[in-house]
Amino acid sequence: MLIVLRHLHLLISFWQVLREFRTVVQTRIPHAKYREFFGIIIYIYYKDLAPSHFHAEYAEPEALFRIDTLEVYQGELPRRAHALTLEWAALHRAELLENWERARQGVPLKPIEPLE
């Protein structure tokens, strides 16, 4: 009986971990390739945590840019990808902020023109 209870406890613990993992994954699903230009992929995650920001990825490196200041507060990009991302974000800051709010509400994002 003790063995059965121990296995039952492990099974319940496993399901709790699985349920928490599923919740984390669901809240971190990005709008698929929200915007892409010059090999830089921009993501805004639904229901992401403040401050308002977007993710920029170039090959492997990824950086998180604050929308209000356009400063990187996590990660880094190569110098050229960083400069292109800043140029694009400066042109579309109001649209980025609007889409940040839309993502927080779980509604579809509006498209933003890529950098050309």
Secondary structure, DSSP 8 states (H G I E B T S, - for coil): -HHHHHHHHHHHHHHHHHHHHHHHHHHT-B-TT-EEETTEEEE-BTT--SS-EEEEEESS-EEEEETTT--EEEE---HHHHHHHHHHHHHTHHHHHHHHHHHHHT----------
